[in-house]
Amino acid sequence: MAEHRLEAREALALPVQLGDGTAAVTRNISASGMYLEIPGLHQLGGAVVFEMKIGQAQVKFIAEGTIVRVEHHQGSTGVALKLHTQRLEPLG
């Protein structure tokens, strides 16, 4: 099956926190999107805001994306996001 993404995705498992406080883990990331896995089964729609702390750089990455796909797995929910806004802020 041919890959149709514009940018290559990097397989990375990084912890993120959704805007409602729910913990999630990235599975892959590109400049324009990412795939998150959330423990438990969730019904999600619309936009998602999340942040990822990068302790070594003392910054947090805050972004908002639109859900383009939801996959329910055994005990978890996978969410593909198309990113719209992104910014870095100092930790503190």
SULRA-V684303 format. One record per residue. N is the residue number from 1. RES is the residue in one letter. SS is DSSP state (helix for helix, strand for strand, loop for the rest). OMEGA is omega in radians with two decimals (NA if undefined). Layout:
N,RES,SS,OMEGA
N,RES,SS,OMEGA
//
This chain:
1,M,loop,-3.10
2,A,loop,3.10
3,E,loop,-3.08
4,H,loop,3.14
5,R,loop,3.11
6,L,loop,-3.13
7,E,loop,3.09
8,A,loop,3.07
9,R,loop,3.09
10,E,strand,3.10
11,A,strand,-3.14
12,L,loop,3.06
13,A,loop,-3.11
14,L,loop,3.12
15,P,strand,3.05
16,V,strand,3.08
17,Q,strand,3.11
18,L,strand,-3.10
19,G,loop,3.13
20,D,loop,3.11
21,G,loop,3.14
22,T,loop,3.10
23,A,strand,3.11
24,A,strand,3.12
25,V,strand,3.07
26,T,strand,3.03
27,R,strand,3.01
28,N,strand,-3.04
29,I,strand,2.95
30,S,loop,3.13
31,A,loop,-3.06
32,S,loop,-3.12
33,G,strand,3.09
34,M,strand,3.07
35,Y,strand,-3.13
36,L,strand,3.01
37,E,strand,-3.09
38,I,strand,3.09
39,P,strand,3.14
40,G,loop,3.13
41,L,loop,-3.08
42,H,loop,3.00
43,Q,loop,-3.08
44,L,loop,3.06
45,G,loop,3.07
46,G,loop,-3.05
47,A,strand,3.09
48,V,strand,3.03
49,V,strand,3.13
50,F,strand,3.04
51,E,strand,-3.14
52,M,strand,-3.13
53,K,strand,3.10
54,I,strand,-3.00
55,G,helix,-3.10
56,Q,helix,-3.13
57,A,helix,-3.11
58,Q,loop,3.09
59,V,strand,2.97
60,K,strand,3.12
61,F,strand,3.13
62,I,strand,-3.09
63,A,strand,3.03
64,E,strand,3.13
65,G,strand,3.07
66,T,strand,3.10
67,I,strand,3.11
68,V,strand,3.09
69,R,strand,3.04
70,V,strand,3.12
71,E,strand,3.10
72,H,strand,3.13
73,H,strand,3.06
74,Q,loop,3.07
75,G,loop,3.12
76,S,strand,3.09
77,T,strand,3.06
78,G,strand,-3.09
79,V,strand,3.04
80,A,strand,-3.11
81,L,strand,2.91
82,K,strand,-3.07
83,L,strand,3.13
84,H,strand,3.13
85,T,strand,-3.14
86,Q,strand,3.05
87,R,strand,3.06
88,L,strand,3.09
89,E,strand,3.08
90,P,strand,3.02
91,L,loop,3.07
92,G,loop,NA
//
